Amino acid sequence: MTEQEIFKEKANDGYTVCFVKDCPLKEQCLHFLVGQLVPATKSTYRCVNPHYQDVATESCSLFRDRKKVKFAKGMKHIFNADMPRKVEPFVRLKIMSKHCRTYYYEYRRGERLIPPAVQEEIRGFFREAGWNEEVHFDSYVDEYEW
């Protein structure tokens, strides 16, 4: 699927769009790029408020970069036999308390992709539990961080 097709699908699925033409970040922002593909047959859509505090500035808090990032997919093999027994329950409970039980199991099964920031957070939980070896997720995929 091409980038254009992916953006068009997002435009049809109700992704929040932006139409601020004088924004310095518009050429790299997913909200603006998807907004250019909203079909004329749609009478309503979700849109960024152009009057919001930092919209159309270099430091726009709603900016979503069009560059793909490396998401982790799955955690079924993240715990290994070499780890002390206390590591697994500690890390599992930390993830559940920070994100929720449902997210933990969706992350584990690979049903919910794990963003880079959450991957680092999980690695931090392992270090906090005393495990300083490399942490490997099941696989990785490059995807837009919508």
Residue pairs with C-beta under 8 A, 6 or more apart in sequence:
1 9
3 66
4 37
6 144
7 30
7 33
7 34
7 36
7 37
8 37
10 30
10 34
10 146
11 17
11 34
11 35
11 37
11 38
11 39
11 42
11 45
12 39
12 42
14 45
14 46
15 30
15 31
15 34
15 46
15 146
16 31
16 46
16 47
16 48
17 31
17 32
17 34
17 35
17 38
17 45
17 46
17 47
17 48
18 26
18 29
18 31
18 32
18 35
18 47
18 48
18 50
18 55
18 62
19 32
19 35
19 47
19 48
19 50
20 26
20 32
20 48
20 50
20 55
20 56
22 56
23 29
23 32
23 55
23 56
23 60
24 56
24 57
24 58
25 32
25 58
25 60
25 63
26 32
26 33
27 33
28 63
28 65
28 66
28 67
29 60
29 63
29 64
29 65
29 66
30 64
30 65
30 66
30 144
30 146
31 48
31 62
31 63
31 64
33 66
35 47
38 45
48 55
48 62
49 55
50 56
52 62
53 61
54 60
54 61
55 62
64 144
64 145
64 146
65 145
66 144
68 142
68 143
68 144
69 115
69 116
69 142
69 143
69 144
69 145
70 116
70 140
70 141
70 142
71 113
71 114
71 115
71 116
71 140
71 141
71 142
71 143
71 145
72 113
72 114
72 119
72 137
72 138
72 139
72 140
73 110
73 113
73 114
73 137
73 138
73 139
73 140
73 141
74 107
74 108
74 109
74 110
74 137
74 138
74 139
75 107
75 108
75 110
75 114
75 122
75 137
75 138
76 108
76 109
76 110
76 138
77 136
77 138
78 122
78 135
78 136
78 137
78 138
79 87
79 88
79 91
82 133
83 131
84 130
84 131
86 129
86 130
87 126
87 129
87 130
87 131
90 125
90 128
90 129
91 122
91 125
91 126
91 129
92 104
94 125
94 128
95 103
95 104
95 107
95 122
95 125
96 103
96 104
98 121
99 107
99 118
103 112
106 112
107 114
107 118
110 138
110 139
113 141
113 143
114 122
114 137
115 145
116 145
119 137
122 135
123 135
126 132
126 135
